[in-house]
Every structure is written in structure tokens, then in C-alpha cells.
């Protein structure tokens, strides 16, 4: 039995998509032009691949890498998230997806996996923020990470609680609010 088997298909989908959603939080915080969005999307993919295939992988990251290398999931079978109507809503949906994925990993995987997963999410967000200059004109001027992106990174850092080794209290309520245990 692999670690992936500890999760339902819907839960595993949340775990697998949260790194991209962490990057999307940064993109939604301060959308760039088309070239910036392309650079940020590439940074998301590159950071995920590097983190799940790098040295010192945990069982969770190995399971994620195996899934990324395997047969792609049929898009018709994947849950379809609500479409955001604006960038702030997209940012909020991304934060909620990350929160749920963190909860699932913390509840069903080891502490080592949980820390590695949180580091993966933060690395993806940081690399996304640094992928394209914000502001300026035709690549002239602007700044690598602007105030809105810094605020989004701070929000993710707070959500991930990277400075804590383990949460002081295990959440008693499922992230969907049902109160059902995983």
C-alpha cells in the first residue's frame, strides 16, 4: 500500500493541485502581462518538478512524482472547481485549496511529509513571485516582487506556519466544515 492510498481520489486531487494553486495565489495577487503570466506559469511547473524529483524526497513527494510521471488523469473525471469571477476571488479560492491540502497532508501523512509539502508550496509561490517583473514598461523598470505579491507570500507563509514544527492543536473539524474525521 502506498501513501497515496491513504487519500481518497478527491483528496489526492487536492494534494496534487495545491502547489499550482499556491502559484496561482501569487499570479492573482498581481497579474502580469501575457509574457509575465507565461513566465509565472513556467516557474510554477519548474518549481513543482524540481521539488518532487529532487534529492531527499519524502514518501509523499515520491508519490506525487510518480503521479506526475504516470498516465495523465482524464480531465472528465477530475472535480471541477468553481470559476472565479475576479482575481481576488481566484486568490481566495487558491488560499482555501492550499489550506485544505495542508490539512489533508497533516492528517494523513508523517510530520516529515507535512513539512516537505509545506516547503514545496512555499517554494512554488516564491519562484512564481520572482518569475516576472511587475510594473515597468517593455521590461524596463518595475520590480521583481511587488507589494501585492509580498502580501500574498506573507499570507501563504502564515497559512503554512513554516516556522512551527508541528501545530500545537490538531484540527478537530474537517476543512469542509462537516466535523467528520478523515
N, C-alpha and C positions, 0 to 999 in steps of 0.2 A: 504494500500500500504506500503510495507516495503522499507527500504533504498536500498536493493538490486535491487528493481525495477527501481531505478534511473539510473542504469547502463544497457547497452546492454549486452547480453551474452558474447561477446568478451571482453568488458571492465571488466566485473566481473571476467572473467578468468584471466585477467592481474592482477587485485587486489588480487585474491586468490593465484596466483602463485608467486607474488613478494617476499613474505617472504622466500620461498625456494630459489628463485634466489639471494636474498641478502646473504644467507648462501653459495650458490654456488660461489659467487664472492670471498669469503674467501678461499674456497676449491681450486678454480682455481689459486688463487694468490700463493699458496704454497702447492701443492698436497703432501699428506702424503702417507705412505704405505697403504696396504689394511686395516690393523687394525685401522689406523688413519682415513681413509675415512669412515669406518663403524662408528667410534665414532663421527665423524663430522656429518654424516647423521642422526644419532640418536639425536644429540644435536639440529639439525635443527627442527626435528619433535617434540621433547620435548618442545623446546622453543615456537614454534607456539602454541601447545596445551595449555601450561601454560598461555601464554599471552591472548589468545582468551577466555579462560574459567576462568580467574582469577577475583578477586573482582574489582569493579569499571569499569566494561566493558562499552564501549560506544555502541551506536546502531550499528555502523559499525562492531565492534568486535563481537557483539552478532549475527549479520547476518553471519559473517564468521564462527562462532562457529556452528551455525545451519547448515550451508552448510557442514562443516566438519563432523557433526554427522549424516547428512542425507544420502540419497541414493547416492552412488558414480556416478559421471558423466561418461557416456560412452566414453572411450578414442577415439573412432572413430569420435565423434562429436567435440572434442577439437581441437583448432588450433595447428598446428604442427610448432614449431619454426625451424628456420634454424639450422642445425647442425654445431657446432663449429669445426673447423679443428685443433685447438690447444688450450692450456689453456689460452693464452692471449685473443684470440677471445671469448672464453667462458666467461671470466671475463668481457670483453666489452659488450657482449650480456646481461649478468646479470645486469650490471650497467644501460644499456639502458632500460631493462624491469622494473627495480626499478624506474627509472626516469619517465617512462610513467605511472606507477601505482600511484606514488605520485601525478602526475599532475591530474590524474583522480579523486583521492580521494579529493584533494584540490578543484577541480572544482565542485564536486557533493555532497560532504558531509560537515558536520559542521567543524568548526575550532577544536573543541574538538575531533572529529573523526580523523581529519588530524594529530593532534599531537599524539594521541594514536597509529595511524597506523605507523607513523614515528618511534615512540618508539618501536613498535613491530619489525619493520625491523632492527633497530639497536641492539635490544636485541638478535634477531636471529643471526646476524652477530657476535656479541661479544661472544655469547655462542659457536658458531661454531669455532671461533678462539681459544677459551680456551679448546676445547674438546680433543685435542691430542697434544702431544709434537712434535715439529718439530726438525729434526736433531737427532743426537744421534744414538745409535745402540741398538736394542732389549730393548728399554725402558730406557736405561742408557744414561744420558746426554741429550743434546738438551734443548730446551726452550719451554715454554708453548705457547707463541705468538712470532713469529719471525718478523724480519724487513719487510718481504713481506706482512705478514698478518697485521702488524701495518699500513703499507702504504695503504692497501686495506680498512681497517677500517677507516682511515683518509679520504680516497676518498668517502666512503659511508657517513661519518659524514658530509662532505662538501656538498654532494648531498642532504642530508636530511635537512640541515640547521636547526638542532635541537635547536640551540641557539637563533633562531629567533622565535618570537611568531607567526607572520604571514608574508608572503612575502610582501615586500614593493610594488611590482607591480604584478598584476595578469597577468599570461602569456597570450599573445594575439594570439599565434599560437599554434594550436593543436600539441601534441608531434609527430604526424606522419608527421608534416611539411605542412599539407594541408591548414591551415588557417581557416578551418571550425570550428565553435563552437561545443562544445559537446552537 
